[in-house]
Amino acid sequence: MAGDTAGDVDAAHRNGAAALGVTWGYGADSLGEADFTVDAPPAADAPCAAAARRPRPGARA
C-alpha cells in the first residue's frame, strides 16, 4: 500500500501489507516505519514489485 503519512503506513501494516512511503505527498515528513520509501513516482516500480513477491501473513498458498 502506498501512502504519504504515518497513518497510511500503520494502516498497511495492520492489514498485512507492505508500506510504500512516498515523499512528495501531504505528510511525507512523518512516514514512520515504511518498508520502502521513494522520492518520485517512477522510483516506486522496484519496491512495488519486491513487495508483490513477499508472502503475506495469513495468505493462502
C-alpha positions in Angstrom: 0.0 0.0 0.0 1.3 3.4 -0.9 0.9 6.4 1.3 2.3 9.7 2.4 1.6 9.7 6.2 2.5 7.6 9.2 -1.2 6.7 9.4 -1.1 5.2 5.9 2.0 3.2 6.9 0.3 1.9 10.1 -2.9 1.0 8.1 -0.8 -1.0 5.7 0.9 -2.9 8.4 -2.3 -3.5 10.4 -3.7 -5.2 7.2 -0.6 -7.3 6.5 0.6 -5.2 3.6 4.0 -3.7 2.8 4.0 0.1 3.2 5.5 2.2 0.5 6.1 5.7 1.8 6.0 8.4 -0.9 8.0 11.6 -0.1 6.1 14.0 -2.4 2.7 13.9 -0.5 0.9 15.8 2.2 2.5 14.1 5.3 5.8 13.0 3.8 7.8 14.3 6.7 6.2 11.7 9.0 6.3 8.4 7.2 7.1 6.4 10.3 8.3 2.8 9.7 7.6 2.5 5.9 9.0 -0.7 4.4 10.1 1.2 1.3 10.4 5.0 0.7 10.5 6.6 -2.8 11.1 10.2 -3.9 9.4 10.1 -7.3 6.6 8.0 -8.9 8.9 6.1 -11.3 11.0 5.1 -8.3 8.1 3.1 -6.9 8.3 0.4 -9.6 11.0 -1.7 -8.0 9.7 -1.6 -4.4 6.2 -2.4 -5.6 7.5 -5.4 -7.5 9.5 -6.6 -4.4 6.5 -6.2 -2.1 4.3 -8.1 -4.5 6.7 -11.1 -4.3 6.6 -11.2 -0.4 4.3 -13.7 1.2 1.5 -12.0 3.1 0.6 -13.1 6.7 -2.5 -15.2 6.6 -2.4 -15.6 2.8 -3.4 -18.9 1.4 -0.9 -20.9 -0.6 
